[in-house]
């Protein structure tokens, strides 16, 4: 059967009403935010393009030539570093001998091959004991890779004459 008597309409709770109005408010605020952000994006893009144009107009021929010159110097510096890394400093050889030569040893001839880090030394001293001390000094140094006493003799006036071959570590003469 059909009911003719109308039933009372159920009232919506306050909580549901608040949630509904909040959802509507959130929806409209999202729409407004979208338009505001779109407008700000367009303004920032036009500002960026204006600034880029201003910067490009601000470059005079003098500034452009200075930029090219600085790039040229940068390339030269980059080309210089490999040369400096491979360059050897023979002066380190002399500093080494100045610090590590026994006071009673005299070197009369020095032949240095800086490419191979080799040195041939001819010298003289008063005694075999002093020569042994000199060899010991050289052997204890970390810069010396190998040490060879190739010739030894007693010269005029009773001096001990000798020839040494020294091989240095490859990094010793490098910068």
Secondary structure as UniProt FT lines:
FT   HELIX           14..58
FT   HELIX           61..86
FT   HELIX           91..100
FT   TURN            103..104
FT   STRAND          105..113
FT   TURN            114..117
FT   STRAND          118..125
FT   HELIX           128..140
FT   TURN            142..143
FT   STRAND          144..154
FT   HELIX           156..158
FT   STRAND          160..168
FT   TURN            170..173
//
